[in-house]
């Protein structure tokens, strides 16, 4: 993949994340301009969203652990809540396709991603080793606790761009 195609794929992925966060319907926004050209199929796009989620989640866990390193499990739960607030549409898409995969290939890929995320959660909470499949149940309990205690942040009103903001946006494009 060339730098240009990688960069373009990143731009499309940002637009997909924005569309998913706006819609929050749990469906892959395949209608976003450039998706069909930059992503092979729904599974390719779902995998990119999963990676985006995991990257944000792991970074958020590190920040939470820096702020309060004594309660590891609470840091993982707080990180999960924070990323859900930052990427509500992406979480909705991941949850939807975990429950309703389009085909067997997607079911296997999503099942593997969920298991790995749960092992990661358990490991970061001090409940086992990162690659140990026996930690997945502990991660599932942490995930269930995070879901049960999650209160979604209210939707933000769209920001009205000032003249300076519009000029910056035009220069960035």
Chimera marker file (.cmm) of the C-alpha trace (Angstrom):
<marker_set name="trace">
<marker id="1" x="0.000" y="0.000" z="0.000" r="1" g="1" b="0" radius="0.5"/>
<marker id="2" x="1.457" y="3.341" z="-1.019" r="1" g="1" b="0" radius="0.5"/>
<marker id="3" x="1.517" y="6.356" z="1.276" r="1" g="1" b="0" radius="0.5"/>
<marker id="4" x="-1.194" y="8.036" z="-0.800" r="1" g="1" b="0" radius="0.5"/>
<marker id="5" x="-3.575" y="5.078" z="-0.632" r="1" g="1" b="0" radius="0.5"/>
<marker id="6" x="-2.838" y="4.625" z="3.095" r="1" g="1" b="0" radius="0.5"/>
<marker id="7" x="-3.524" y="8.320" z="3.704" r="1" g="1" b="0" radius="0.5"/>
<marker id="8" x="-6.730" y="8.214" z="1.631" r="1" g="1" b="0" radius="0.5"/>
<marker id="9" x="-7.892" y="5.090" z="3.474" r="1" g="1" b="0" radius="0.5"/>
<marker id="10" x="-7.296" y="6.925" z="6.756" r="1" g="1" b="0" radius="0.5"/>
<marker id="11" x="-9.386" y="9.880" z="5.590" r="1" g="1" b="0" radius="0.5"/>
<marker id="12" x="-12.223" y="7.575" z="4.587" r="1" g="1" b="0" radius="0.5"/>
<marker id="13" x="-11.976" y="5.745" z="7.918" r="1" g="1" b="0" radius="0.5"/>
<marker id="14" x="-12.244" y="9.057" z="9.794" r="1" g="1" b="0" radius="0.5"/>
<marker id="15" x="-15.376" y="9.856" z="7.773" r="1" g="1" b="0" radius="0.5"/>
<marker id="16" x="-16.774" y="6.390" z="8.571" r="1" g="1" b="0" radius="0.5"/>
<marker id="17" x="-16.141" y="6.911" z="12.297" r="1" g="1" b="0" radius="0.5"/>
<marker id="18" x="-17.840" y="10.322" z="12.140" r="1" g="1" b="0" radius="0.5"/>
<marker id="19" x="-20.832" y="8.841" z="10.286" r="1" g="1" b="0" radius="0.5"/>
<marker id="20" x="-21.127" y="5.919" z="12.720" r="1" g="1" b="0" radius="0.5"/>
<marker id="21" x="-20.912" y="8.286" z="15.692" r="1" g="1" b="0" radius="0.5"/>
<marker id="22" x="-23.586" y="10.514" z="14.182" r="1" g="1" b="0" radius="0.5"/>
<marker id="23" x="-25.974" y="7.674" z="13.271" r="1" g="1" b="0" radius="0.5"/>
<marker id="24" x="-25.384" y="5.347" z="16.229" r="1" g="1" b="0" radius="0.5"/>
<marker id="25" x="-27.549" y="2.702" z="14.551" r="1" g="1" b="0" radius="0.5"/>
<marker id="26" x="-24.934" y="-0.052" z="14.682" r="1" g="1" b="0" radius="0.5"/>
<marker id="27" x="-24.744" y="-0.458" z="10.915" r="1" g="1" b="0" radius="0.5"/>
<marker id="28" x="-21.567" y="-0.152" z="8.893" r="1" g="1" b="0" radius="0.5"/>
<marker id="29" x="-21.773" y="3.142" z="6.991" r="1" g="1" b="0" radius="0.5"/>
<marker id="30" x="-20.958" y="1.627" z="3.600" r="1" g="1" b="0" radius="0.5"/>
<marker id="31" x="-22.517" y="4.659" z="1.889" r="1" g="1" b="0" radius="0.5"/>
<marker id="32" x="-19.710" y="7.017" z="2.959" r="1" g="1" b="0" radius="0.5"/>
<marker id="33" x="-17.792" y="8.319" z="-0.045" r="1" g="1" b="0" radius="0.5"/>
<marker id="34" x="-14.700" y="6.245" z="-0.768" r="1" g="1" b="0" radius="0.5"/>
<marker id="35" x="-15.601" y="3.202" z="1.350" r="1" g="1" b="0" radius="0.5"/>
<marker id="36" x="-16.141" y="0.827" z="-1.575" r="1" g="1" b="0" radius="0.5"/>
<marker id="37" x="-12.893" y="1.975" z="-3.209" r="1" g="1" b="0" radius="0.5"/>
<marker id="38" x="-10.712" y="1.817" z="-0.077" r="1" g="1" b="0" radius="0.5"/>
<marker id="39" x="-12.113" y="-1.236" z="1.734" r="1" g="1" b="0" radius="0.5"/>
<marker id="40" x="-12.507" y="-4.666" z="0.194" r="1" g="1" b="0" radius="0.5"/>
<marker id="41" x="-15.783" y="-5.515" z="1.908" r="1" g="1" b="0" radius="0.5"/>
<marker id="42" x="-17.729" y="-5.127" z="5.147" r="1" g="1" b="0" radius="0.5"/>
<marker id="43" x="-15.302" y="-7.349" z="7.048" r="1" g="1" b="0" radius="0.5"/>
<marker id="44" x="-12.344" y="-5.200" z="5.967" r="1" g="1" b="0" radius="0.5"/>
<marker id="45" x="-14.101" y="-2.060" z="7.206" r="1" g="1" b="0" radius="0.5"/>
<marker id="46" x="-15.215" y="-3.755" z="10.423" r="1" g="1" b="0" radius="0.5"/>
<marker id="47" x="-11.632" y="-4.878" z="11.048" r="1" g="1" b="0" radius="0.5"/>
<marker id="48" x="-10.389" y="-1.312" z="10.578" r="1" g="1" b="0" radius="0.5"/>
<marker id="49" x="-13.001" y="-0.053" z="13.053" r="1" g="1" b="0" radius="0.5"/>
<marker id="50" x="-12.023" y="-2.781" z="15.529" r="1" g="1" b="0" radius="0.5"/>
<marker id="51" x="-8.386" y="-1.713" z="15.273" r="1" g="1" b="0" radius="0.5"/>
<marker id="52" x="-9.351" y="1.943" z="15.734" r="1" g="1" b="0" radius="0.5"/>
<marker id="53" x="-11.361" y="0.998" z="18.845" r="1" g="1" b="0" radius="0.5"/>
<marker id="54" x="-8.576" y="-1.160" z="20.280" r="1" g="1" b="0" radius="0.5"/>
<marker id="55" x="-5.953" y="1.535" z="19.722" r="1" g="1" b="0" radius="0.5"/>
<marker id="56" x="-8.091" y="4.156" z="21.467" r="1" g="1" b="0" radius="0.5"/>
<marker id="57" x="-8.982" y="1.727" z="24.256" r="1" g="1" b="0" radius="0.5"/>
<marker id="58" x="-5.416" y="0.657" z="24.996" r="1" g="1" b="0" radius="0.5"/>
<marker id="59" x="-4.246" y="4.279" z="25.008" r="1" g="1" b="0" radius="0.5"/>
<marker id="60" x="-7.084" y="5.246" z="27.326" r="1" g="1" b="0" radius="0.5"/>
<marker id="61" x="-6.211" y="2.420" z="29.725" r="1" g="1" b="0" radius="0.5"/>
<marker id="62" x="-2.647" y="3.745" z="29.930" r="1" g="1" b="0" radius="0.5"/>
<marker id="63" x="-3.936" y="7.245" z="30.744" r="1" g="1" b="0" radius="0.5"/>
<marker id="64" x="-6.310" y="5.883" z="33.386" r="1" g="1" b="0" radius="0.5"/>
<marker id="65" x="-3.521" y="3.848" z="34.973" r="1" g="1" b="0" radius="0.5"/>
<marker id="66" x="-1.324" y="6.947" z="35.079" r="1" g="1" b="0" radius="0.5"/>
<marker id="67" x="-4.085" y="8.825" z="36.903" r="1" g="1" b="0" radius="0.5"/>
<marker id="68" x="-4.941" y="6.093" z="39.416" r="1" g="1" b="0" radius="0.5"/>
<marker id="69" x="-2.658" y="3.055" z="39.323" r="1" g="1" b="0" radius="0.5"/>
<marker id="70" x="-3.975" y="1.294" z="42.439" r="1" g="1" b="0" radius="0.5"/>
<marker id="71" x="-7.303" y="-0.074" z="41.150" r="1" g="1" b="0" radius="0.5"/>
<marker id="72" x="-6.452" y="-1.759" z="37.857" r="1" g="1" b="0" radius="0.5"/>
<marker id="73" x="-9.920" y="-3.097" z="37.164" r="1" g="1" b="0" radius="0.5"/>
<marker id="74" x="-11.534" y="0.282" z="37.768" r="1" g="1" b="0" radius="0.5"/>
<marker id="75" x="-9.016" y="1.853" z="35.379" r="1" g="1" b="0" radius="0.5"/>
<marker id="76" x="-10.005" y="-0.631" z="32.655" r="1" g="1" b="0" radius="0.5"/>
<marker id="77" x="-13.714" y="0.029" z="33.247" r="1" g="1" b="0" radius="0.5"/>
<marker id="78" x="-13.165" y="3.807" z="33.244" r="1" g="1" b="0" radius="0.5"/>
<marker id="79" x="-11.179" y="3.513" z="30.015" r="1" g="1" b="0" radius="0.5"/>
<marker id="80" x="-13.959" y="1.466" z="28.402" r="1" g="1" b="0" radius="0.5"/>
<marker id="81" x="-16.496" y="4.115" z="29.450" r="1" g="1" b="0" radius="0.5"/>
<marker id="82" x="-14.296" y="6.911" z="28.122" r="1" g="1" b="0" radius="0.5"/>
<marker id="83" x="-13.802" y="5.301" z="24.725" r="1" g="1" b="0" radius="0.5"/>
<marker id="84" x="-17.524" y="4.516" z="24.498" r="1" g="1" b="0" radius="0.5"/>
<marker id="85" x="-18.194" y="8.217" z="25.045" r="1" g="1" b="0" radius="0.5"/>
<marker id="86" x="-15.561" y="9.208" z="22.477" r="1" g="1" b="0" radius="0.5"/>
<marker id="87" x="-16.599" y="6.614" z="19.855" r="1" g="1" b="0" radius="0.5"/>
<marker id="88" x="-20.243" y="5.676" z="20.533" r="1" g="1" b="0" radius="0.5"/>
<marker id="89" x="-21.042" y="4.798" z="16.942" r="1" g="1" b="0" radius="0.5"/>
<marker id="90" x="-18.010" y="2.557" z="16.570" r="1" g="1" b="0" radius="0.5"/>
<marker id="91" x="-18.961" y="0.681" z="19.748" r="1" g="1" b="0" radius="0.5"/>
<marker id="92" x="-22.513" y="0.294" z="18.397" r="1" g="1" b="0" radius="0.5"/>
<marker id="93" x="-21.185" y="-1.109" z="15.097" r="1" g="1" b="0" radius="0.5"/>
<marker id="94" x="-18.866" y="-3.564" z="16.860" r="1" g="1" b="0" radius="0.5"/>
<marker id="95" x="-21.664" y="-4.727" z="19.154" r="1" g="1" b="0" radius="0.5"/>
<marker id="96" x="-24.161" y="-5.070" z="16.301" r="1" g="1" b="0" radius="0.5"/>
<marker id="97" x="-21.914" y="-7.245" z="14.160" r="1" g="1" b="0" radius="0.5"/>
<marker id="98" x="-20.838" y="-9.335" z="17.150" r="1" g="1" b="0" radius="0.5"/>
<marker id="99" x="-24.517" y="-10.215" z="17.582" r="1" g="1" b="0" radius="0.5"/>
<marker id="100" x="-25.458" y="-10.229" z="13.874" r="1" g="1" b="0" radius="0.5"/>
<marker id="101" x="-22.478" y="-11.185" z="11.696" r="1" g="1" b="0" radius="0.5"/>
<marker id="102" x="-23.135" y="-11.114" z="7.954" r="1" g="1" b="0" radius="0.5"/>
<marker id="103" x="-21.551" y="-14.514" z="7.344" r="1" g="1" b="0" radius="0.5"/>
<marker id="104" x="-19.466" y="-17.256" z="8.941" r="1" g="1" b="0" radius="0.5"/>
<marker id="105" x="-16.196" y="-15.514" z="8.071" r="1" g="1" b="0" radius="0.5"/>
<marker id="106" x="-17.307" y="-12.382" z="9.910" r="1" g="1" b="0" radius="0.5"/>
<marker id="107" x="-18.605" y="-14.443" z="12.844" r="1" g="1" b="0" radius="0.5"/>
<marker id="108" x="-15.211" y="-16.113" z="13.252" r="1" g="1" b="0" radius="0.5"/>
<marker id="109" x="-13.268" y="-12.857" z="12.922" r="1" g="1" b="0" radius="0.5"/>
<marker id="110" x="-15.497" y="-10.978" z="15.359" r="1" g="1" b="0" radius="0.5"/>
<marker id="111" x="-15.480" y="-13.881" z="17.816" r="1" g="1" b="0" radius="0.5"/>
<marker id="112" x="-11.697" y="-13.925" z="17.778" r="1" g="1" b="0" radius="0.5"/>
<marker id="113" x="-11.522" y="-10.124" z="18.220" r="1" g="1" b="0" radius="0.5"/>
<marker id="114" x="-13.942" y="-10.222" z="21.167" r="1" g="1" b="0" radius="0.5"/>
<marker id="115" x="-11.957" y="-13.009" z="22.845" r="1" g="1" b="0" radius="0.5"/>
<marker id="116" x="-8.687" y="-11.124" z="22.368" r="1" g="1" b="0" radius="0.5"/>
<marker id="117" x="-10.189" y="-7.897" z="23.713" r="1" g="1" b="0" radius="0.5"/>
<marker id="118" x="-11.438" y="-9.743" z="26.782" r="1" g="1" b="0" radius="0.5"/>
<marker id="119" x="-8.013" y="-11.312" z="27.363" r="1" g="1" b="0" radius="0.5"/>
<marker id="120" x="-6.491" y="-7.837" z="27.006" r="1" g="1" b="0" radius="0.5"/>
<marker id="121" x="-8.964" y="-6.351" z="29.491" r="1" g="1" b="0" radius="0.5"/>
<marker id="122" x="-8.245" y="-9.093" z="32.023" r="1" g="1" b="0" radius="0.5"/>
<marker id="123" x="-4.492" y="-8.737" z="31.598" r="1" g="1" b="0" radius="0.5"/>
<marker id="124" x="-4.611" y="-4.958" z="32.012" r="1" g="1" b="0" radius="0.5"/>
<marker id="125" x="-6.769" y="-5.414" z="35.124" r="1" g="1" b="0" radius="0.5"/>
<marker id="126" x="-4.158" y="-7.758" z="36.588" r="1" g="1" b="0" radius="0.5"/>
<marker id="127" x="-6.305" y="-10.860" z="36.189" r="1" g="1" b="0" radius="0.5"/>
<marker id="128" x="-3.963" y="-12.918" z="33.988" r="1" g="1" b="0" radius="0.5"/>
<marker id="129" x="-1.540" y="-13.015" z="31.096" r="1" g="1" b="0" radius="0.5"/>
<marker id="130" x="-2.358" y="-11.239" z="27.813" r="1" g="1" b="0" radius="0.5"/>
<marker id="131" x="-2.177" y="-14.345" z="25.609" r="1" g="1" b="0" radius="0.5"/>
<marker id="132" x="-3.746" y="-16.766" z="28.086" r="1" g="1" b="0" radius="0.5"/>
<marker id="133" x="-7.172" y="-17.929" z="26.902" r="1" g="1" b="0" radius="0.5"/>
<marker id="134" x="-8.072" y="-18.717" z="30.509" r="1" g="1" b="0" radius="0.5"/>
<marker id="135" x="-8.207" y="-14.965" z="31.179" r="1" g="1" b="0" radius="0.5"/>
<marker id="136" x="-11.069" y="-14.437" z="28.699" r="1" g="1" b="0" radius="0.5"/>
<marker id="137" x="-13.788" y="-15.230" z="31.297" r="1" g="1" b="0" radius="0.5"/>
<marker id="138" x="-12.271" y="-12.664" z="33.681" r="1" g="1" b="0" radius="0.5"/>
<marker id="139" x="-12.257" y="-10.163" z="30.824" r="1" g="1" b="0" radius="0.5"/>
<marker id="140" x="-15.884" y="-10.998" z="30.061" r="1" g="1" b="0" radius="0.5"/>
<marker id="141" x="-16.787" y="-10.227" z="33.688" r="1" g="1" b="0" radius="0.5"/>
<marker id="142" x="-14.943" y="-6.901" z="33.498" r="1" g="1" b="0" radius="0.5"/>
<marker id="143" x="-16.668" y="-6.078" z="30.213" r="1" g="1" b="0" radius="0.5"/>
<marker id="144" x="-20.064" y="-6.961" z="31.727" r="1" g="1" b="0" radius="0.5"/>
<marker id="145" x="-19.325" y="-4.690" z="34.697" r="1" g="1" b="0" radius="0.5"/>
<marker id="146" x="-18.321" y="-1.883" z="32.339" r="1" g="1" b="0" radius="0.5"/>
<marker id="147" x="-21.500" y="-2.293" z="30.297" r="1" g="1" b="0" radius="0.5"/>
<marker id="148" x="-23.704" y="-2.481" z="33.399" r="1" g="1" b="0" radius="0.5"/>
<marker id="149" x="-22.256" y="0.695" z="34.898" r="1" g="1" b="0" radius="0.5"/>
<marker id="150" x="-22.042" y="2.676" z="31.657" r="1" g="1" b="0" radius="0.5"/>
<marker id="151" x="-24.126" y="5.822" z="31.384" r="1" g="1" b="0" radius="0.5"/>
<marker id="152" x="-23.774" y="7.302" z="27.889" r="1" g="1" b="0" radius="0.5"/>
<marker id="153" x="-22.665" y="10.899" z="27.682" r="1" g="1" b="0" radius="0.5"/>
<marker id="154" x="-25.295" y="13.228" z="26.233" r="1" g="1" b="0" radius="0.5"/>
<marker id="155" x="-24.956" y="13.991" z="22.549" r="1" g="1" b="0" radius="0.5"/>
<marker id="156" x="-22.929" y="17.072" z="21.852" r="1" g="1" b="0" radius="0.5"/>
<marker id="157" x="-24.551" y="19.838" z="19.872" r="1" g="1" b="0" radius="0.5"/>
<marker id="158" x="-22.766" y="20.399" z="16.581" r="1" g="1" b="0" radius="0.5"/>
<marker id="159" x="-20.171" y="23.102" z="16.915" r="1" g="1" b="0" radius="0.5"/>
<marker id="160" x="-20.804" y="26.219" z="14.929" r="1" g="1" b="0" radius="0.5"/>
<marker id="161" x="-17.645" y="27.156" z="13.120" r="1" g="1" b="0" radius="0.5"/>
<marker id="162" x="-16.390" y="30.666" z="13.495" r="1" g="1" b="0" radius="0.5"/>
<marker id="163" x="-14.849" y="32.501" z="10.580" r="1" g="1" b="0" radius="0.5"/>
<marker id="164" x="-11.402" y="31.496" z="11.810" r="1" g="1" b="0" radius="0.5"/>
<marker id="165" x="-12.559" y="27.874" z="12.151" r="1" g="1" b="0" radius="0.5"/>
<marker id="166" x="-13.858" y="27.838" z="8.566" r="1" g="1" b="0" radius="0.5"/>
<marker id="167" x="-10.578" y="29.290" z="7.297" r="1" g="1" b="0" radius="0.5"/>
<marker id="168" x="-8.609" y="26.636" z="9.205" r="1" g="1" b="0" radius="0.5"/>
<marker id="169" x="-10.836" y="23.885" z="7.809" r="1" g="1" b="0" radius="0.5"/>
<marker id="170" x="-10.385" y="25.209" z="4.277" r="1" g="1" b="0" radius="0.5"/>
<marker id="171" x="-6.612" y="25.373" z="4.684" r="1" g="1" b="0" radius="0.5"/>
<marker id="172" x="-6.488" y="21.840" z="6.095" r="1" g="1" b="0" radius="0.5"/>
<marker id="173" x="-8.382" y="20.423" z="3.104" r="1" g="1" b="0" radius="0.5"/>
<link id1="1" id2="2" r="1" g="1" b="0" radius="0.2"/>
<link id1="2" id2="3" r="1" g="1" b="0" radius="0.2"/>
<link id1="3" id2="4" r="1" g="1" b="0" radius="0.2"/>
<link id1="4" id2="5" r="1" g="1" b="0" radius="0.2"/>
<link id1="5" id2="6" r="1" g="1" b="0" radius="0.2"/>
<link id1="6" id2="7" r="1" g="1" b="0" radius="0.2"/>
<link id1="7" id2="8" r="1" g="1" b="0" radius="0.2"/>
<link id1="8" id2="9" r="1" g="1" b="0" radius="0.2"/>
<link id1="9" id2="10" r="1" g="1" b="0" radius="0.2"/>
<link id1="10" id2="11" r="1" g="1" b="0" radius="0.2"/>
<link id1="11" id2="12" r="1" g="1" b="0" radius="0.2"/>
<link id1="12" id2="13" r="1" g="1" b="0" radius="0.2"/>
<link id1="13" id2="14" r="1" g="1" b="0" radius="0.2"/>
<link id1="14" id2="15" r="1" g="1" b="0" radius="0.2"/>
<link id1="15" id2="16" r="1" g="1" b="0" radius="0.2"/>
<link id1="16" id2="17" r="1" g="1" b="0" radius="0.2"/>
<link id1="17" id2="18" r="1" g="1" b="0" radius="0.2"/>
<link id1="18" id2="19" r="1" g="1" b="0" radius="0.2"/>
<link id1="19" id2="20" r="1" g="1" b="0" radius="0.2"/>
<link id1="20" id2="21" r="1" g="1" b="0" radius="0.2"/>
<link id1="21" id2="22" r="1" g="1" b="0" radius="0.2"/>
<link id1="22" id2="23" r="1" g="1" b="0" radius="0.2"/>
<link id1="23" id2="24" r="1" g="1" b="0" radius="0.2"/>
<link id1="24" id2="25" r="1" g="1" b="0" radius="0.2"/>
<link id1="25" id2="26" r="1" g="1" b="0" radius="0.2"/>
<link id1="26" id2="27" r="1" g="1" b="0" radius="0.2"/>
<link id1="27" id2="28" r="1" g="1" b="0" radius="0.2"/>
<link id1="28" id2="29" r="1" g="1" b="0" radius="0.2"/>
<link id1="29" id2="30" r="1" g="1" b="0" radius="0.2"/>
<link id1="30" id2="31" r="1" g="1" b="0" radius="0.2"/>
<link id1="31" id2="32" r="1" g="1" b="0" radius="0.2"/>
<link id1="32" id2="33" r="1" g="1" b="0" radius="0.2"/>
<link id1="33" id2="34" r="1" g="1" b="0" radius="0.2"/>
<link id1="34" id2="35" r="1" g="1" b="0" radius="0.2"/>
<link id1="35" id2="36" r="1" g="1" b="0" radius="0.2"/>
<link id1="36" id2="37" r="1" g="1" b="0" radius="0.2"/>
<link id1="37" id2="38" r="1" g="1" b="0" radius="0.2"/>
<link id1="38" id2="39" r="1" g="1" b="0" radius="0.2"/>
<link id1="39" id2="40" r="1" g="1" b="0" radius="0.2"/>
<link id1="40" id2="41" r="1" g="1" b="0" radius="0.2"/>
<link id1="41" id2="42" r="1" g="1" b="0" radius="0.2"/>
<link id1="42" id2="43" r="1" g="1" b="0" radius="0.2"/>
<link id1="43" id2="44" r="1" g="1" b="0" radius="0.2"/>
<link id1="44" id2="45" r="1" g="1" b="0" radius="0.2"/>
<link id1="45" id2="46" r="1" g="1" b="0" radius="0.2"/>
<link id1="46" id2="47" r="1" g="1" b="0" radius="0.2"/>
<link id1="47" id2="48" r="1" g="1" b="0" radius="0.2"/>
<link id1="48" id2="49" r="1" g="1" b="0" radius="0.2"/>
<link id1="49" id2="50" r="1" g="1" b="0" radius="0.2"/>
<link id1="50" id2="51" r="1" g="1" b="0" radius="0.2"/>
<link id1="51" id2="52" r="1" g="1" b="0" radius="0.2"/>
<link id1="52" id2="53" r="1" g="1" b="0" radius="0.2"/>
<link id1="53" id2="54" r="1" g="1" b="0" radius="0.2"/>
<link id1="54" id2="55" r="1" g="1" b="0" radius="0.2"/>
<link id1="55" id2="56" r="1" g="1" b="0" radius="0.2"/>
<link id1="56" id2="57" r="1" g="1" b="0" radius="0.2"/>
<link id1="57" id2="58" r="1" g="1" b="0" radius="0.2"/>
<link id1="58" id2="59" r="1" g="1" b="0" radius="0.2"/>
<link id1="59" id2="60" r="1" g="1" b="0" radius="0.2"/>
<link id1="60" id2="61" r="1" g="1" b="0" radius="0.2"/>
<link id1="61" id2="62" r="1" g="1" b="0" radius="0.2"/>
<link id1="62" id2="63" r="1" g="1" b="0" radius="0.2"/>
<link id1="63" id2="64" r="1" g="1" b="0" radius="0.2"/>
<link id1="64" id2="65" r="1" g="1" b="0" radius="0.2"/>
<link id1="65" id2="66" r="1" g="1" b="0" radius="0.2"/>
<link id1="66" id2="67" r="1" g="1" b="0" radius="0.2"/>
<link id1="67" id2="68" r="1" g="1" b="0" radius="0.2"/>
<link id1="68" id2="69" r="1" g="1" b="0" radius="0.2"/>
<link id1="69" id2="70" r="1" g="1" b="0" radius="0.2"/>
<link id1="70" id2="71" r="1" g="1" b="0" radius="0.2"/>
<link id1="71" id2="72" r="1" g="1" b="0" radius="0.2"/>
<link id1="72" id2="73" r="1" g="1" b="0" radius="0.2"/>
<link id1="73" id2="74" r="1" g="1" b="0" radius="0.2"/>
<link id1="74" id2="75" r="1" g="1" b="0" radius="0.2"/>
<link id1="75" id2="76" r="1" g="1" b="0" radius="0.2"/>
<link id1="76" id2="77" r="1" g="1" b="0" radius="0.2"/>
<link id1="77" id2="78" r="1" g="1" b="0" radius="0.2"/>
<link id1="78" id2="79" r="1" g="1" b="0" radius="0.2"/>
<link id1="79" id2="80" r="1" g="1" b="0" radius="0.2"/>
<link id1="80" id2="81" r="1" g="1" b="0" radius="0.2"/>
<link id1="81" id2="82" r="1" g="1" b="0" radius="0.2"/>
<link id1="82" id2="83" r="1" g="1" b="0" radius="0.2"/>
<link id1="83" id2="84" r="1" g="1" b="0" radius="0.2"/>
<link id1="84" id2="85" r="1" g="1" b="0" radius="0.2"/>
<link id1="85" id2="86" r="1" g="1" b="0" radius="0.2"/>
<link id1="86" id2="87" r="1" g="1" b="0" radius="0.2"/>
<link id1="87" id2="88" r="1" g="1" b="0" radius="0.2"/>
<link id1="88" id2="89" r="1" g="1" b="0" radius="0.2"/>
<link id1="89" id2="90" r="1" g="1" b="0" radius="0.2"/>
<link id1="90" id2="91" r="1" g="1" b="0" radius="0.2"/>
<link id1="91" id2="92" r="1" g="1" b="0" radius="0.2"/>
<link id1="92" id2="93" r="1" g="1" b="0" radius="0.2"/>
<link id1="93" id2="94" r="1" g="1" b="0" radius="0.2"/>
<link id1="94" id2="95" r="1" g="1" b="0" radius="0.2"/>
<link id1="95" id2="96" r="1" g="1" b="0" radius="0.2"/>
<link id1="96" id2="97" r="1" g="1" b="0" radius="0.2"/>
<link id1="97" id2="98" r="1" g="1" b="0" radius="0.2"/>
<link id1="98" id2="99" r="1" g="1" b="0" radius="0.2"/>
<link id1="99" id2="100" r="1" g="1" b="0" radius="0.2"/>
<link id1="100" id2="101" r="1" g="1" b="0" radius="0.2"/>
<link id1="101" id2="102" r="1" g="1" b="0" radius="0.2"/>
<link id1="102" id2="103" r="1" g="1" b="0" radius="0.2"/>
<link id1="103" id2="104" r="1" g="1" b="0" radius="0.2"/>
<link id1="104" id2="105" r="1" g="1" b="0" radius="0.2"/>
<link id1="105" id2="106" r="1" g="1" b="0" radius="0.2"/>
<link id1="106" id2="107" r="1" g="1" b="0" radius="0.2"/>
<link id1="107" id2="108" r="1" g="1" b="0" radius="0.2"/>
<link id1="108" id2="109" r="1" g="1" b="0" radius="0.2"/>
<link id1="109" id2="110" r="1" g="1" b="0" radius="0.2"/>
<link id1="110" id2="111" r="1" g="1" b="0" radius="0.2"/>
<link id1="111" id2="112" r="1" g="1" b="0" radius="0.2"/>
<link id1="112" id2="113" r="1" g="1" b="0" radius="0.2"/>
<link id1="113" id2="114" r="1" g="1" b="0" radius="0.2"/>
<link id1="114" id2="115" r="1" g="1" b="0" radius="0.2"/>
<link id1="115" id2="116" r="1" g="1" b="0" radius="0.2"/>
<link id1="116" id2="117" r="1" g="1" b="0" radius="0.2"/>
<link id1="117" id2="118" r="1" g="1" b="0" radius="0.2"/>
<link id1="118" id2="119" r="1" g="1" b="0" radius="0.2"/>
<link id1="119" id2="120" r="1" g="1" b="0" radius="0.2"/>
<link id1="120" id2="121" r="1" g="1" b="0" radius="0.2"/>
<link id1="121" id2="122" r="1" g="1" b="0" radius="0.2"/>
<link id1="122" id2="123" r="1" g="1" b="0" radius="0.2"/>
<link id1="123" id2="124" r="1" g="1" b="0" radius="0.2"/>
<link id1="124" id2="125" r="1" g="1" b="0" radius="0.2"/>
<link id1="125" id2="126" r="1" g="1" b="0" radius="0.2"/>
<link id1="126" id2="127" r="1" g="1" b="0" radius="0.2"/>
<link id1="127" id2="128" r="1" g="1" b="0" radius="0.2"/>
<link id1="128" id2="129" r="1" g="1" b="0" radius="0.2"/>
<link id1="129" id2="130" r="1" g="1" b="0" radius="0.2"/>
<link id1="130" id2="131" r="1" g="1" b="0" radius="0.2"/>
<link id1="131" id2="132" r="1" g="1" b="0" radius="0.2"/>
<link id1="132" id2="133" r="1" g="1" b="0" radius="0.2"/>
<link id1="133" id2="134" r="1" g="1" b="0" radius="0.2"/>
<link id1="134" id2="135" r="1" g="1" b="0" radius="0.2"/>
<link id1="135" id2="136" r="1" g="1" b="0" radius="0.2"/>
<link id1="136" id2="137" r="1" g="1" b="0" radius="0.2"/>
<link id1="137" id2="138" r="1" g="1" b="0" radius="0.2"/>
<link id1="138" id2="139" r="1" g="1" b="0" radius="0.2"/>
<link id1="139" id2="140" r="1" g="1" b="0" radius="0.2"/>
<link id1="140" id2="141" r="1" g="1" b="0" radius="0.2"/>
<link id1="141" id2="142" r="1" g="1" b="0" radius="0.2"/>
<link id1="142" id2="143" r="1" g="1" b="0" radius="0.2"/>
<link id1="143" id2="144" r="1" g="1" b="0" radius="0.2"/>
<link id1="144" id2="145" r="1" g="1" b="0" radius="0.2"/>
<link id1="145" id2="146" r="1" g="1" b="0" radius="0.2"/>
<link id1="146" id2="147" r="1" g="1" b="0" radius="0.2"/>
<link id1="147" id2="148" r="1" g="1" b="0" radius="0.2"/>
<link id1="148" id2="149" r="1" g="1" b="0" radius="0.2"/>
<link id1="149" id2="150" r="1" g="1" b="0" radius="0.2"/>
<link id1="150" id2="151" r="1" g="1" b="0" radius="0.2"/>
<link id1="151" id2="152" r="1" g="1" b="0" radius="0.2"/>
<link id1="152" id2="153" r="1" g="1" b="0" radius="0.2"/>
<link id1="153" id2="154" r="1" g="1" b="0" radius="0.2"/>
<link id1="154" id2="155" r="1" g="1" b="0" radius="0.2"/>
<link id1="155" id2="156" r="1" g="1" b="0" radius="0.2"/>
<link id1="156" id2="157" r="1" g="1" b="0" radius="0.2"/>
<link id1="157" id2="158" r="1" g="1" b="0" radius="0.2"/>
<link id1="158" id2="159" r="1" g="1" b="0" radius="0.2"/>
<link id1="159" id2="160" r="1" g="1" b="0" radius="0.2"/>
<link id1="160" id2="161" r="1" g="1" b="0" radius="0.2"/>
<link id1="161" id2="162" r="1" g="1" b="0" radius="0.2"/>
<link id1="162" id2="163" r="1" g="1" b="0" radius="0.2"/>
<link id1="163" id2="164" r="1" g="1" b="0" radius="0.2"/>
<link id1="164" id2="165" r="1" g="1" b="0" radius="0.2"/>
<link id1="165" id2="166" r="1" g="1" b="0" radius="0.2"/>
<link id1="166" id2="167" r="1" g="1" b="0" radius="0.2"/>
<link id1="167" id2="168" r="1" g="1" b="0" radius="0.2"/>
<link id1="168" id2="169" r="1" g="1" b="0" radius="0.2"/>
<link id1="169" id2="170" r="1" g="1" b="0" radius="0.2"/>
<link id1="170" id2="171" r="1" g="1" b="0" radius="0.2"/>
<link id1="171" id2="172" r="1" g="1" b="0" radius="0.2"/>
<link id1="172" id2="173" r="1" g="1" b="0" radius="0.2"/>
</marker_set>
